[in-house]
């Protein structure tokens, strides 16, 4: 690609059921707003002004192992059955492969399963596996292994897949490669659902041998195999030569570490101690000026202010309604995201198939109205005080900004900081649901119904008001599941369910965050999907 074309690439907009694009800002060469269509992220390498020299360097180091050092977060569990959060798919997909996977446009494509077919009434779905699959412990990944995984997901006491598999009445097999899910009612979301943790098949032999160990040492059939793990520190992997798509994995060793303090992040990438990391938006200019690559790409991540109906004062509907008008979303975007985010009032970003534009009209920032509603609830200025629970790894100053906005409507607050760790936030907020109010967010799910259940469902991990969920919402989700994805009414019924969920929940969604990633010059062809970071096609030079 010639330099002139690279310098003049400009933003385009695409809907995310046919999504998704990202832009790479190369600070060293001052290429601003270079937009990469995610189906062809190879443009990053093509736009390098030193293409020929880089090719020569790549040939010179071809004999050396290709190593990537990725700073992210460790999963809540290395066992897909006990993994707790949507963000875990980024790390779970290192040692595990799922039955299906999403392509860069958000559609479902084959993975462990090479094909699938529904029965005429939509209550049976049969997957045909690829031949010769095996786990990294050497045992076969066949139909019986898939059956055993789903049965464990349904029945294991501490499983976080139970709600996702609730409609699976039984699983049957035919030969070594065919497995059928028998559903209690039609559900056309299943292929999307199984592109994530719910379909990340683990070794039954490993589970039977030591179930507890599986949460610390994964045994799957993914692109990589774990060789070292230290809790809250790092996990190291080597390429799995038996991965079904191993030909597209060009990384020999991947070293996953926890993200360092933001003040040392850019220097760490410059020094080579990190090759890729999530970058706070306020650090974009610093990274750009340092000659690093900054990739900004569409994401399913949406930040919210979670509210607990089970805790006073939010058991008062007037207080809940007052808080609908208390938050200045644009200020959050300007101060916290350096203008990279977009306003939303729902758990899906603009452009996503499930994003309902009518929801955006329900409420707006109106502090005077919030003050009036609080007075009707019996709280004058300064008479209401709450605790803001915040994650120590959340965006810097977000809790303080929320505190200042609440003060403008006469609400006092104190900030409770939950220390970093892969389990502390999940235990206190997602399981115990102890906060009155928490700054949180969803990273999205492969299936929109799955995401709606996670944020609004009775057992939803991010439903701080659980088990509160209206019958109307549950019935609306049932309608979505029963609607084929190619039905002309599919988006309409999905929008209806989404709006019901927003109205029944006290949680306020604030802004949609894009991926903002920083990498050094050695990484090429980044594979950044809206739902996760993947490693197929990524090269090291």
N, C-alpha and C positions, 0 to 999 in steps of 0.2 A: 504494500500500500504506500503511495507517495506521501511525502510530508505535508503537502498542501491539503490533501483530503483529510488527513488526520487532524490538522489544525482547525478544520472547519466543520467537523462533526458537531451537531447540535442536538439538544434535547428533543425526544419524541415522546408521545404518550400512547400507552397501550392498555387495554383492559387486561386484568390479571387472570381471567379464565382463558385468555390468549396472551399471558403476560410475558415477559417482564423484562425490564431493562435496568441497567446500572450504568453509572458513569465513573470513569477512572480519571483522577486528576493527577498528573505527573508533575510534581513540583520541580524536579530537576530540570525538566525541559520546558516548563511553563505551558503545558498543554491544558487549557482550561475546559472543563465540562465536556470531556470526551465520553460519549455515551456508548455503552456496550450492550447490544442486544444479547440477552443471556443465553440464547441458543447458539451464540457465536462469540463467546467471550475471548476467543483467540485474537480479537482485534487489539487487545492490549499489547501482545507481542508484535503484531503487525505494525503498530504505530510507533514502535521504538525507532528513534533516529539512528541507532547504531546496530541495525538489524544484522548486517553482514558480520560485524565483529562479534556479536553475541552468538551467531551460529558457529563461528570458529571456536569461541570459548566453550560452547556446549560440546563440540566434538572433542576438545582437548580434555574435558573432565568426564567424558562419557563413561570411562572405566571406574570412576569413583561412585560409591553409593550415593544415591539421591536422598538427602535428608531434609526434612521440613520440621521446624520448631514452631508449634502453634500454641499461642497463649489464649486460653478460653476458660471455661468453667468445667470442673469435673462433674460427672452426672450424680444424681442422687442415689443411684444404684447402677451397677453394671449388668444387672438382671433386668431384661425388658419387662418382666412381670411385676417387679417391685419398683421400677423407675417411676418417679412421681410427677415430673413436669415435662411440658412440651419442649423446653429448651434442650432436654436430654437427647433428643433425636440427633443433634449434631455430633455428639460423642458416641451414643449407642450405635450409630451407623458406621463407626470405624470397625468394630469387631463383628458386627452383625449385618446380615442382608435381610431385607423384608421380602415378603411374597411378591409385592409389586413396588414400584417406585414412581415418583412424579418426574415428569420431564420439565424442561426449563420453561415451558408454557403453562405448567400447572395441570397438565393432563396425566392420566394414569398410563403407565407402560409396563411391560413385563420385567420381572427381576428373577427371583427364585422360581416363580411360576412363569412359564412361557406363554400360557393362555388361560382363559377362564370363560365360563358360559353359565348363564342363568337358565333356570327352568322357565316355562311359559308363564307360570303364576308368580315368579319372583321369589319363591321361598326356598329354592335350592340354588347354590352356586358351587360349581365344580372347578377346581384349579388343577391344571396339569403341570407338574414340576418338570424342570430340566432333568435330563438323564445324568447320572453319575455325581450328583452333588454330595459333598461331605463336609462335616464340621472340622474345625481345627484340631479336635481330639482324635480324628481319624474315623469316627463313626458316621454311618450314612445319614444324609439328610433326605429322607424319603417320606412317603405319605404318612407312615406311622409316626415318624418324628414330628411332623406338623400336627397331627392329631393329638399327640401327647402334649405339645406346647399349648395348644388352645384349651385342652382340658385342664392343664395347670393354671392357665390364665383365668379360667372360669371358677375353679374350685379352691385354689390356694388361699388360705385365710387372709394373708396380707397382700393379695394381688390388687394392683391398681388398674387391671384390665377388665375387672368384673363388669363394670357398667358398659364398656365397649362391646363386650361379648354377651350381653344379657339376652339378646334375641337368638343366639345360637343354641338351639335345643340339643343338638347332637352333632357328632362329626363321624363320617364314615370314609372308608378308603376302598380303592379298587386297584389292586396291583401295587407296584412300588411308586407310581408317579401321580395317581389321581386321588384327590382328597375333596370331599364334599361337605359343605356346611349346610346343615338343615336348620332353617330359620323359622321362628314362630310366626312371622309375618314378612311380607316383602320388604327388602331393604336394599336399595340400589346404591347405597353409599359404601358398601363393603369393600370394593376394590380400592377406593380412596383410603378408607380406614386402615387397610392392611399395608399401605405404603409407609406407615410410621412404626412406632414402637409396638403397636398391637400386632403387627405382622412380622416383627423381627425375631425369627425363629432361633431358639437356643437349643443346645444339645440336651436331649432327655437323659442321656447317660451321665452327663455332668451334674444335672439336677438331682438325679437319683443318688449319685455318689456323695455329694456334699452340697445341699441346697444353699446353705449359708455362704459357702465359698463363692458361689456363682454371682453373688452381689458385689464381690470384690475382684473376681477374676473371670471375665467373660469367655464363654466358649460358643462361638457362632460360626457363620460361614461368610463373613463379610470381607472387605478388601484388605483388612489388616488382622494380625494376631498379636495379642498382648505378650510382652516379654518382661515387663517390670511395672510395678504399681506401688505407690506410696500414698496413703490416704491424705487428702487435702494438700498434696504436693504435685505429683506428676503421674503420668501413665505413658509408657513407651511401647511402640508397636513396630513390627516389621511386616513387610508385604506378605499377604497370603497367596501363594501361587495357585491354590485351588479355588480361589474366588471365581465365580462364573464369568465375571467381566474383568479378569486380571489383566487382559491385554490393554485396557484403558487406564490402568493404574501405573504411573511412571515414578512412583515414590517408593524407595526401598525401606526407609525408616521414617516414622512420624513420632515426634516427641511432643506430647501434650502436657502443658504446664498451666498452672493457674495464672490469671492475668495479674501483672504487677501493679503497683500503685501508679495512678495516672501520671504522676510527675516524672516517673522513670520510663514510661512506656516508649516514647519516641526514641530516647537514647538507646534503649534495649534493642529496638529494631535496627537502628543505625549500626550498633556494634555487632549485630549478627547473633546475639543470644536469643532473639526471637525473630522469626521470619514473617509471621502473620498474627494479627491481633485485632480485636474490636477496639475502635478508637473513639473516645469521647468527641462529640462534635466540635467542642471548643478547641480541640487540638488539631483540627484539620489544617489550619494555616501553618502551624508549627511543623507538622509533618511534611507539608508541601514545600515549605522553605528549606527543609533539610534534604530534599531530593528523594523522598520516599513516595511510593505509589499509594494513593488514597482511592479506594473503591467505594462509591456510593450506589447502592442497588436497592430495588424494591424489597420490602420485607413484610411479613405478616404481623410484625410486632406492634402492639398497641399498648400504651400506658394508661393506667386508670387510678382512680381514687376509690378503693374498695371500702364499702360501708357495711357495718354489721347490724342487721335488723334485730338481732337477739341481744344487743347491748344498748342500754340507755345512753344518750337520749334518742337514738334512732328507732326506738320502738314507737316514737311519735311521728305519724305521717307528715305533720306540718314541718318538722325539722328536716325530714328526708327531702321534702319538696323545696325547702329553703336552700338546701345544699345544691340542688339542681342549677341554681342561678348564681352560685357563689364563686365559680372558678373562671378566671380569665385565661382561656386556653392559648390565646395568641401570646400572652406574656410568657407562658411556659415554653412555647416554641422559640421565642426570641432569646430568652435567658438561658434555657437549659439545652436546647438543641442547635443553637446558632442558626436558626432559620431553616434547618434541614427537614423538619417534620411537617405534618399537616394536621389540621384540626379534624377530630372525629368525635362523635357522641356514641359510638358503637364499637364492638370488638373486631371490626374488620376495616382495613384501610380503603381509601378511595380506589376504585378500579377493580376491586375484588368482586367476584360474581355475587357474593352475599351482601355487599355494601348497599344499604337501603337509603337512597337520598332523602326520603320522607322523614326518616329518623332525625336527620340533621336540623329539621325545622321545629322539633318538639320544644327545645329549650335554648336559651341564649344567656350570655353573661349579663346579669341585671342585679347588682348588689343592693340597690334600693328595694327591689322586690324580695330579695333574700332577707333583708332586715325586717320587712313588714311581716313575712311569714314566720320568722323567729319570734316576733312579738306576739303574733296570734297563738304561737305554741307556748307562750308564757316566759320567754327569755328576752329580757331587755339587753342593751349593749353591755358587754362585760359579764353577764350573768351565766353564760354557758362556757364550760371549759372541757376540752377533749384531749385525748392522747393520740398523736400521730405516730404510728409505727412505720419505721423505714428500714430498708435493708442497707447495711453498711456498704454494699457494692453498687447501690443505685446511683443514678446521676447526681453529681455533686450539686449541692444547694437546692435540690428539688424540694426537700422537706421544709427548708427555710422559706422558700418562695410560697409554698402552700400555707405556711404559718402566717405570712404577711397578708395573703389574700383573705384568710379567715378573719384576721384582725380587722380588715376593712368592713366586714359585716358584723362586727361586734363579738366574735367568737375567740376566746382565749385558747391557747393550745401549748402543749409541751411535746417535745420530740423524744421518742424512745427508739434507740438505734439497736437493731438486731445484729449481732456480730457476724462477720462473713463465715461461710462454711457451706458445704453442699447439703447439709441436713437441718441446720438450725432454723432457717426461715421456713422450710417446709413443715417442720414439726410444730412450730409455734403458730404459724399463720394458716397453713393449708390443712393441717390435721387438727390441732387443738382449737383453731379459729378464735383465739383469745383477743385480738385487737378490737377496739371500737371502729377505728379507721386505719387503713394501711395504704401506703403508696405501692402499687403493684403493677402488673401488666401481663398480657398474654403474648406469647411468641407465635401463636397460631397453631393450627393442626392441619393435617392433610385433608380431612373432611370437614366442611363447615358445620355439619351437625355435631361432630365430635367436639369442635371448638365451642359451640353453643352449650353443649352439655357441660363442658369443663368450667365455663364461666357462670352459667345460670342454672345448671341442673341440680337436683336435690343432693346428689353425691359429688357435685362438681368441685374439683380441688381448689379452684379459684373463686368459688361462690362463698364469700366470707359469711353470708347470711344463711348458709346451708343449715338444715335441709329445706329451707324455704324455696319452693318452686311451684308455680300455679299449675293446676290441671290444664288450663288453657294452653300454657306453654308446652307441656308434655304432649298434649294432643297435636299441637301444631308441628312439633318435631316428628311425630309419627307420620303425619301427612307428607312431610319432606322425604322421609325414608322410603315411603311407598311410591314415590313419584320417580319414574325413570329419568335419568339425567338428560336424555334427549327429548323429553316431553316439553312441548311449548309452554306449559304452565309451571315448569320446575322453578324458574327464578321467582315467579310470583309467590309460590307457596313458601319458598325459602325466605323471601323478604318479609312475609307475614309472620313467620316464626321468629325471625330476628327482631322485629318491632315489638312483639309480645314480650320477648325476653328482656329487652331494654326497659320497657315500662314496668315490668314486675319487679325489677331489681333496683336497689337503691344505689348501686355502684355507678360512678360517673366516669366514662371514658374521656380522655383528654386530648391525646394526640397519637398519630401513627408515626413510628420511627422507621427510617430506612436502615438497611445495613450500612454501617460506616466502618470500613476495615482499612488497616494500614499494613503494607507489606514492603519488603525490600525488592531490589531489582532482580533477584535470582528466581522469584516465583512468576510463572507465566500461565496464562489461560485459566485464571481463577474460575471456579464453577460455583457461583453464588446463586442459589435458588431462593425464592421468597420464603420458603419454609426451612431451609437449612443450607449449611456449607457442605458441599460434596467434593470428592477428590478425583473422580474420574476425569481424565483429560488434563489435569494440572501437571505442569512440567517444572523441572528445576534446572536452571542454567548457571 
